């Protein structure tokens, strides 16, 4: 565990993506850090939380 998250756990993984190649992973990460990508993740998490809870 890194010093950035040391005192803030435990965490539960609620979203995961995997890529087969590093270039795809980098482009996906850039997208997810953009405005549209942040909205995408927020909607995904909101939908997940509404289904579980």
KEDO-151334 format. One record per residue (C-alpha): residue in one letter; x, y, z. Coordinates in steps of 0.001 Angstrom, whole numbers, plus 500000, padded with zeros to 6 digits. Each point is the difference from the previous one (the first is absolute). Last residue first. Layout:
N
aXYZ...
//
This chain:
53
x471846499266496947x501702497848497645x498276501119496819x500093503715500878x503682499732500897x500873498442496648x498068502632498031x501684502841501906x503401498357499478x499454499690496250x498623503539499763x503000501440501865x502385497952497817x498451501321496777x499891503565501336x503703499792500812x500659498639496518x498137502858498343x502016502562501946x503316498279499291x501783497702502470x498062496983498712x501069500820496449x503679500226500924x499705496678501845x498376498382496971x502813501283497761x502614498623502383x498288496615500327x499642499641496232x503705500776499570x500905497496502722x498266497044498387x497514497455501262x497951502510501939x498228499553503337x497247501998501644x498849499912503615x497188501584502002x498676499422503529x503170499052501877x499369500352503725x502459501950502103x501204499632503569x501437502535500300x500803503687500547x503140500064502165x502469498629497462x498408501475496872x502678502503498997x502758498156501895x499659497107497591x498626496566500849
//
